[in-house]
Amino acid sequence: MRKSIILISIGLLGLLSCKKTDRLVANDVLKAKALVSGMTLGATYYVDPSGSDDSVGTSAGAAWKTLAKINASVFSPGDRILFKSGAVWNDTLHIKSSGASGAAIVLDKYDGETRPIINGGGKRNGSNALYLNRVSYVEVNNLELTNTVPSGTSYAATGIRVNGGNNIALKNCYIHHVNAAFDNQPNFIKATGGIIIDGTVSNVLVQSCHIANSSVTGIRTTGTATNVLFDDNLLEYIYGDGIIMAGATGGCKITHNTVYKACMNTTNYNYAGIWTVKSKNTVVAYNEVYGLTGGGANDGMAFDADGYDANSPTNGDVFEYNYSHDNNGGFMLFMYNSQNITVRYNVSVNDIGTTGKKKLFLFNGSTNRNHQIYNNVFYIKNPGGTIFHSAPYGTYSNNIFYVAPSATGLALARNDAGTAIPLTNQTRFNNNNFYPGNIFTAFNWGTSVQSNNFYTDPAFSNPVAGTGFDIAKGYDVDANSPVRNAGILIAGNGGKDFVGNVLPAGNPDVGAFQHAVISLAGSSLADAYVRNGTYAGVNYGTSPDLIVKSDAISYARKSYVKFDIAAVTQPKVSSAVLKMYVSGVNTTPQRTINIYTTGTSSWLENTINWNNAPMDTVSAGKIVVSGGGLQSIDVTKAINRQLMGTDRKVSFLFLNAGAVSSTNDMVFSSKEAAANKPVLELQY
């Protein structure tokens, strides 16, 4: 959001660092690749502080010495400029030459694993340790850069600045101790700090970089950006904003980043963790944002869909699959001119802080009803907070709002004066799980539209605090949770949940985790019973019954059911339950039915008979049947064995191996039955 300015000073040079947390790898993880590649090689130049600028530079033994030599040279497509591993230069590096498609100019290290270091020194206002000015097809790898302004001086300073161009990649660089002027100091410019991308750019990749102890900003664009990807970066101890995607025209993504201890300012100037502005259809996904303590009077939010005036609309951006926790300023900000924002399948834990406005969501003049906030988990721990600061707009569906016992004094909505306000019919709530019920039913929901919300404990599996996406998975729910299959279907829902499980074609679960039934009889499945003796060549594939009986020749029967599990994209399932409905039993008090997987699944429903039916191979369990009703059979091991191979059809045989009897027969409903068809229920 637009920032008001108040004078303050702060030193960032002595701040600690933290270990990068693990990131979630989704089924269709955005495969970040170098957008440029030196496939066609030109000359290779070596730079070593022990070298000489009078050397030819094209071998390690005849290396150049200074960055000034690089700055004064013209390079050709495919050239490589390699810096001595672990060497140090106290100067700035400016690249003025462009590569070409398939022949990038590449900057990298040689002769070791330690990054070369470029200390820019902050010797003038507006300095950049590395400057790529209006160049294209350039790739920068494995450099360490600082740009520390001398004590007592207030300058704008940046680690890496890209000014215009296309097909640029910055990978595995470490940028730290960039102490640009901030918050109304002389020469303060917001677009300074770690990596700043100015002007009109396209096809830019910033990947696996570490930015620490810097002001004002971690990574951002400032002009017009097309196909820009910020992926797998670690940002920590950032004075102001973590990541900003501004001027995005399409194809832009912020993915798999960790933002920790950004928004460190203590003034009223507003900063956020990850935000977009003047942006169209940007995707913000698989990021972890935590430990934001500052950010100003209105911000410090983990995420922000901005648009502070009519000239800066943010339209159609999607915030999904993120893990946000322990941020004092809240989870999400919707600014005045944000439109059609989607917030889905995120996990937010303890994002109402203890100081400031203590809010989960902030609406700063945003009155767009088309915001969609669905299938998120919001776990609220701190006392005295507010779910909505200012009247919310949009539709909230399939979310879990959970208030821990410690979160006393929670309000539904407040205004700037701290007064509780009722909601309006501009806000709709569908199929949300609000818990505990006594807190939420006591709120003044005003004229908001509500449908099918419920108030039972969602039964989280392991709701603990901590960093990393494995911790976030603790906000999945137990097998008997009331949120299962309790959601409303959302069109265009992205197709997968927080951990990559496929979403069903029907109603989903409530919350960020899906436990879908993915194989049902009556679709692509087959079933039949077979009979021996005189009837051994007869097919019963169209019968509504699946009969199992141990009896004399010509009277014995066994049944087969087959399921297609090709929809399973995981190497194993957490649960597989075969549900068979017993529609009838004979007079024998009880009978034991053995269940096996068969050696082949190639049988067909319209041709299977006793003579060609596959034999039993591996036991999948057994049940004792004494009367009618549903039988739920755990076949998890059998399904996971099947998933280890290549055959994605699984075939089950039902057999009574007991003593011969004319009254021990029983009947399951088949897929041709009017109701209670066989179901294979799989959960991840």
Secondary structure as UniProt FT lines:
FT   TURN            13..14
FT   TURN            27..28
FT   STRAND          44..47
FT   TURN            49..50
FT   TURN            53..54
FT   HELIX           60..62
FT   HELIX           67..72
FT   TURN            77..78
FT   STRAND          80..84
FT   TURN            85..86
FT   STRAND          88..89
FT   STRAND          93..95
FT   TURN            101..102
FT   STRAND          105..110
FT   STRAND          117..119
FT   TURN            121..122
FT   TURN            125..126
FT   STRAND          127..133
FT   STRAND          138..141
FT   STRAND          144..147
FT   TURN            151..152
FT   STRAND          157..171
FT   STRAND          174..179
FT   TURN            183..184
FT   TURN            186..187
FT   STRAND          193..207
FT   STRAND          210..215
FT   STRAND          217..221
FT   STRAND          224..231
FT   STRAND          234..238
FT   STRAND          243..246
FT   STRAND          248..250
FT   STRAND          253..255
FT   STRAND          258..260
FT   STRAND          274..277
FT   STRAND          283..285
FT   STRAND          288..290
FT   STRAND          303..305
FT   TURN            310..311
FT   STRAND          314..315
FT   STRAND          318..320
FT   STRAND          323..325
FT   TURN            328..329
FT   STRAND          332..335
FT   TURN            336..337
FT   STRAND          338..339
FT   STRAND          342..344
FT   STRAND          347..349
FT   TURN            356..357
FT   STRAND          359..365
FT   TURN            369..370
FT   STRAND          372..374
FT   STRAND          377..380
FT   TURN            383..384
FT   STRAND          386..389
FT   STRAND          394..397
FT   STRAND          400..403
FT   TURN            405..406
FT   TURN            408..409
FT   STRAND          411..414
FT   TURN            416..417
FT   TURN            425..426
FT   STRAND          427..430
FT   STRAND          433..435
FT   HELIX           437..441
FT   TURN            446..447
FT   STRAND          449..451
FT   HELIX           469..472
FT   HELIX           473..475
FT   TURN            479..480
FT   TURN            482..485
FT   TURN            491..492
FT   TURN            498..499
FT   STRAND          519..520
FT   TURN            521..522
FT   STRAND          526..531
FT   HELIX           533..535
FT   TURN            536..537
FT   TURN            541..542
FT   STRAND          545..549
FT   TURN            553..555
FT   STRAND          557..564
FT   TURN            566..567
FT   STRAND          575..585
FT   STRAND          591..598
FT   TURN            605..607
FT   TURN            610..612
FT   STRAND          616..625
FT   STRAND          629..634
FT   HELIX           636..643
FT   STRAND          649..655
FT   STRAND          666..669
FT   TURN            671..672
FT   STRAND          679..683
//
